[in-house]
Amino acid sequence: MKDENNILNEIDIFISYHLIYMNKLRKALSGNIDPELTDCHSCQFGKKFNELKGGINPLPTKVKNILNEIDTIHCDFHSISYSVFKDKVNQEKFEQLNKMSDLLIRKLLRLKMIIKNPN
């Protein structure tokens, strides 16, 4: 079972997985590589996050809430990434994708702060 310290130790890994995926999307948008579109449970972040959520000890409500927010944002991010490529690289959707990416990272950093300073 995972506890808050395990989560704390893995937050940077989640951020790295997300940034690598986002970098691949940017390369795909520039035509350098084919897009590797996945759903929110099949990417590296999603697989690891699902493991984390499935094996955690009872956590404070604040931590549970932010984990749920991260999960929702992450899945929304993947939905938007599909639409960016489906709509022939819509710039407006790509800006929305960037905003979702920033929000996801901010929430992960917020989780880190909440775990380090629970009061």
C-alpha positions in Angstrom: 0.0 0.0 0.0 1.2 3.5 -0.8 1.2 6.3 1.6 1.8 10.1 1.3 5.5 9.7 1.2 5.3 7.3 -1.7 3.1 9.8 -3.6 5.5 12.6 -2.8 8.4 10.6 -4.2 6.5 9.9 -7.4 5.2 13.3 -8.3 8.4 14.3 -10.2 8.1 11.1 -12.1 4.5 12.0 -13.1 5.7 15.4 -14.2 8.5 13.9 -16.3 6.2 11.4 -18.0 3.8 14.2 -18.9 6.5 16.6 -20.2 7.9 13.8 -22.4 4.5 13.1 -23.8 3.8 16.8 -24.4 7.2 17.1 -26.2 6.3 14.2 -28.5 3.0 15.9 -29.3 4.9 19.1 -30.2 7.2 17.2 -32.4 4.2 15.5 -34.1 2.6 18.9 -34.7 5.7 20.2 -36.4 5.6 17.1 -38.6 8.8 15.5 -37.3 7.2 12.4 -35.9 3.8 10.6 -36.1 1.6 11.4 -33.1 1.5 8.7 -30.4 -2.0 9.3 -29.2 -3.2 7.2 -26.2 -6.0 7.4 -23.8 -5.5 8.7 -20.3 -5.0 5.2 -18.8 -2.6 3.9 -21.4 0.2 6.5 -21.4 3.1 6.1 -18.9 1.6 8.8 -16.6 -1.8 7.1 -16.7 -0.5 3.6 -16.0 1.6 4.8 -13.1 -1.2 7.0 -11.8 -3.7 4.1 -11.9 -1.3 2.0 -9.9 -0.9 4.8 -7.4 -4.7 5.4 -7.0 -5.4 1.7 -6.7 -3.0 1.1 -3.9 -3.1 4.0 -1.5 -3.8 3.9 2.2 -6.6 6.1 3.5 -5.5 9.6 2.8 -6.7 13.0 4.0 -9.6 14.4 2.1 -7.4 17.3 0.6 -5.1 14.7 -0.9 -7.9 12.5 -2.2 -9.6 15.5 -3.8 -6.5 16.7 -5.6 -5.8 13.2 -6.8 -9.3 13.1 -8.3 -8.7 16.6 -9.9 -5.4 15.4 -11.4 -7.1 12.3 -12.8 -9.9 14.4 -14.4 -7.5 17.0 -15.9 -5.2 14.3 -17.2 -8.1 12.6 -19.0 -9.3 15.9 -20.4 -5.8 16.6 -21.7 -5.9 13.3 -23.6 -9.3 14.1 -25.1 -8.1 17.5 -26.3 -4.9 16.0 -27.7 -7.0 13.6 -29.9 -9.0 16.6 -31.1 -5.9 18.6 -32.0 -4.8 16.0 -34.5 -8.3 15.0 -35.6 -9.1 18.6 -36.6 -6.0 19.0 -38.8 -4.0 20.8 -36.1 -6.3 23.4 -34.8 -4.3 26.2 -33.2 -7.0 27.1 -30.8 -7.2 23.5 -29.5 -3.4 23.4 -29.2 -3.5 26.4 -27.0 -6.2 24.7 -24.9 -3.9 21.7 -24.7 -1.0 23.8 -23.5 -3.3 25.3 -20.8 -4.4 21.9 -19.7 -0.8 20.8 -19.6 0.2 23.7 -17.4 -2.8 23.1 -15.1 -1.9 19.4 -14.7 1.7 20.3 -13.7 0.4 23.0 -11.3 -1.9 20.5 -9.6 0.9 18.0 -9.3 3.1 20.6 -7.6 0.1 21.6 -5.4 -0.2 18.0 -4.3 3.5 18.0 -3.4 3.0 21.1 -1.4 -0.1 19.8 0.4 1.7 16.5 1.3 4.8 18.4 2.6 2.8 20.9 4.5 -0.5 19.3 5.5 -1.6 22.2 7.7 
